Amino acid sequence: MKIPKKEVDGMFHFFYYRFLRWPIIVRILNLALAVIFVFGLAIHFVEPKTFPTVFDGVWWAVITTATVGYGDLYPVTFAGRVIGIILILSGAGILSAYFVALAGATATRQNAFLEGKAAFTGGKQMVIIGWNERARKVIGQLMELKERQPVVLVDETLESNPYPYDNVYFIKGKPYQDETLKKANVKAAKAVLITSDQHKTETEADMGAVLTLLAVKGLNPDAYCIVEIQTADQVVNAKRAGADEVIQANTQASFVMLNSLISNGMSDTLLSLLNQQEKNHLDFIPVKPKWRNLTVKDLSRQLQKERKILIGIQSGDDTMINPPLDYTITDEEHLFVVLEKDK
């Protein structure tokens, strides 16, 4: 049965355009494999005594193309040597082009990673939005923790990843756009920290932070979101937008300044307690089953044996500092303690 020429041309164009859509590395690799197989098959038929099997011919074609030339198999006839010359002139060039393309693709991928163009595909990551001194300190502290988690930095002003760490990823783009947040894989994020934009006024920075928060919560409602807000008026809006925690940067700084004026040296003490790298620092810990129904007085004694000091009790959104000694602990609460860092 004769196939019409029109159908043959159609099939050829179909496979040709499908071939063109492949990545350049895949195209060159397939071309190199095809050349090696064709020349291996040809040398087998031209010199069946020297190359008794097709595999022997393919082996010779691979060695010749790679310019290694072991010398175990080589053509002895005029026709075989002509095939060898053609293979050297064409096959070696194709194979070299493959390695050049491979090196180029690797460099392109590395540049995309450094320039924030490559998407993050992991999960359970900490997403830090915005680049400033506070973000730099946070990432530096996260890298020093015993249990290191992947960190994704999202910013539109940086030109490249400012960190050399293997588990710090950079995504360049506007943080309130879904495209940027999807590159950061916010849907799989464990927590998101939205810092205030230092290049804008306080009100504009807060509006941008709330807008970014809405975008994050739209993609991942379960992500724990911490938002830095500078003006008190926008705190309510941040909570309405779904912020799990709002950091009032100016208010907190003013409280530290005031306490330093009244109680000299307070700022250094607070910084020491908040520093996760210090031997003793503040932390929230869940209530263990053995602590249930104990009074604060009895629990404090047990905690002291574990080198922990009870400061307060968190129940829902409320934290009770210096609770009464006769207060009874429940399993739904968290303890606010000063604990000793594990060695």
N, C-alpha and C positions, 0 to 999 in steps of 0.2 A: 504494500500500500504506500503510495507516494504522498508525502506530506506537502501541502501547498507552500510555495516560497514565502508567501505573506505570513503564514503562521510561524514558519521557521524564523523569519526576521523579528516577529513579535516576541517569540520566546527568547531570542538572543538579546533583544533590547531589555526585556524584563530582568534577565539574570545579570546583564551588564550594569544596569542602574542599581540593582540590589547590591552588586559588588562595590559600586562607587560609594554607597552609603556606609560601608564598613569603615572602621577606624583605619588610618593609614598603616599602622603597624600590622593589623590583621591582613590587610590587602597585600602588603609586601611579603609577609610570611607565607601566605598561601601561594603567591607567585613563585617564591623561592622553592617551596616544596614541589610545586608542579614542574618547574624546570629540572630539579634534581631527579624527580621520578621519570620524566620524559627522556632525559639523557641516560639515566641508568637503564631504562628499557631499551633504548636505541643501541647502547654499547653491548648489551646482552645479545641482541639479534645480530649485530655486526661481527662480534667476536665471541661466539658461544663456547669456544674451548677455553679462552682466557677468563671469561665471565660466565661460568656454567649456570648460574641462577640469576633471577632478576635482582635478588637482594645483593648479590655481589656487585652488580652494576650500580645499584643505588648507593652502596657503600663507597665504591670508587668515586661516584659523582659528589657525594658529601665531602670526602677527603680532598678531592680536587678543588671544589668550590671554596672550601675553607683554607685553601693554599697550604695545607699541611704536607700532603704528599708523602705517605708512609713508604711507598715503593713496593708494597706487597702485591698490588694489582695495578697493571698499566697496559694500555693498548699496544699491540705490536704491528698491526696492519696500518696501511696508509689511511684507509677510511676511518679506522678507530682513532688515529691520531688527529685527524681533522675534527672529529667529534670532540676530542679532548681540547683542542685549541678553541673551538667555538664555546665550549663550556667554560673555559677559563675566562674568556673575554666577556661573556654574558653573565654567567652564574655568579662569579666572584663579585661583579658589580652589584647584582641584585642582593646578595647576602650582605655586602657592605652597606647598602642602602637600608637594609633592615636594621642593622645595629645602630646606624646613625639615627634612624627614626625612633628606635627604642630609647636611645640616649636623650633625644630631643623631647620625647613624651615624658620621660622621667623628670627632666629639668622643668618642663612646663607644669607638671603636677606639683613639683616642689615649690615652684614660684607661686602657683595658685594657693598652696597651703600657707605660705608665708604672707601673701598679700590679702588673705582673707576671702578668697574667691571659692575655695573648696568647702563643700558642706560637711558638717559634723554628723557622723552616722552612729555614734555611740549612744549610751543612755545613762540615766542616774547622774547626770552632770550638774555642776554648779554653773549657772549662767550669770555673768557679771556684765551689766549693760552700762556703758559710759566709761570713758578713760580719764582719770584724774589721779591725784595723789592718794585719795582714799581707796580707789580701786586698786592701785598699785600695791598699797599696804595689805589690803585684803587678800589679793592673789599671792603675795609673798608669804603671808601667814599660812594660807591654805597649803602651799607647797611644803611647808615645814611640819605639817601635822603627820602623825604616825600613820593614819589611814588616809592616803592620798587619793582623792577623787578627781576625775577629769574636770577641767575648768574651761568654759567657753567664754571668751571676751568678745562682746559685740560693741562696735564703735564705728562711726562714719568719718572721723577725723584722722585716724591713724592710717599710715601708708603700709605698715607691715606689722607682723607679730612682735610685740616688744619683749617677749619672754622666750628664752631658749629651751624651756622645759618641754619634755616629750608630751606631757599630758595637759598642756595649755594650748587651746585652739583659738584661733582668731577669725571672726566673721566681720567683714566690712560691709556697712550698709546702714540705712536708717532704721533704728530699733523699733519704730512704731509700724513698720510695714511687715505684712505677713511673709513676704518673700524672704526677708532677712531673718525673721524669727524661725521660719521653717528650715533655713540653712543651719541655724544653731540647734535644730531639732528640739525646740522648746516643748514639744508634745511629750518628750521623754525626760524632761528636766526634773531633777529632785527639788531644786530651789532656784529662785531668780532674785538677784539683787539689782535694783534699779537706782543708780546713783544720779545725783543732780548734775545737770549740764553746766560746766563752769564757764562756757562761752556765752551764756544768756543771762538776762536779768533774773532775779529770784522768782518773780511771778511767771515769766516765760518758761523758766526751767521746771517749775512745779507743774505747769500745764502740760509740758512735754512728758514729764514723768508719769502723770496720770493717764495721758493718752497711750503711752507705752504699756502701762499696767493693763489697760483695757484690752490691748492687742494680745498681750501674753495670756491673760485670763480667758480670752476668746478661743485660743488654741489649746490651752491646758488649764482648765478650771481647778485641777487638783494640785498644781504647783504652789509651793509655799513662796509667796512673794513678799519681799522686804523692799520698801520704797523710801528713799531719802527725800524729805520735804523741807523746804527752807522757811516758808511762811505758814503761820498758824492757820490762816484762812483755808488753806488747801488740804489740811489734815483730814477734815470730814469728807471731802471729795475723794481723797485717796482710799479711805475706808469704804465709801460707797462703791468705788470701782473694784473692790475686792481685795485690797491689801490685807495680808495676814499680819503684817507688822509695819508700823510707820516710824521712821527715825527722823525726829525733828532736830536736824543738825544744829541750827542756831540756838534753840532752846536748851539742848543738852550742853552745848559749849558754854552758854551763859550760866547755867547751874554750876558747872565745874569752876568757872571763874569766880562766882560768888562764894562758893565753899572754900576756894583757895584763899580768898580775902579774909574770910571769917576764921577758917581753920587752916593755917599755913601748912603747905606740903600735901594738901588733899589731892591735887591733880596727879602727882607722881604715884600716890597710893592707888587711886582709881585706875590709872593706866596699867599698873602692875597687876591688879585683880582682873582686868579685862583682857590682858595679854595671854593668849592660849599657850604661849611658849614658856611662860613663867612656871616655876615649880608649884606655886599655889595660885589658883585662879577661880573665878566664878563660873558656875555651871548649873544647869537644871538636870536633875536625875529623876527617873520614874520611881514610884513607891514599890518596893519589893514586897512579895507576899508576907514575909516574916515581920514587916513593919506595920501591917494593917492593924487598926484598932489600938495602936500604941498612943500614949499621950506624947506631947512635944517634949516633956521632961525626960521620959524614958527613951524616946527616939534619939534625943540629943546625946545621951550617954553612949548609945550604941554607935552612933556616927563618929563620935570622938575616938572610939577604938579603931575606926577605919580611917583615921586622919581626915575627917570631914567635919565642917562646922556648919550647923543649920542656921540660915539667915531668915528664910521665909518659906511660905507654902503657896504654890500656884494652883488655883482651882478655876478652870475655864479661862476666862480673860482677866480674872482678878488675881493679884498677888498680895498676900498678907505678909508684911515684914514684921519680924519679931513677934510671932504668934504667942498667945497665952500658953503657959506651961501645961494647963489642963486640957488643951485642945486635942481632940482625937483625930488621928490620921485615917484617911480613907484611901482606897486603891485607885480612885479616879484623879488623884492629885499628883503634882510634881513638887519635888523639894528643891529649893533655891539654896545652894550650898557653896562654901569655899572648899575645894578639894585639892588634894596633892596629885600632881601629874605623875602618871605611870612612867616608870623608867624603862 
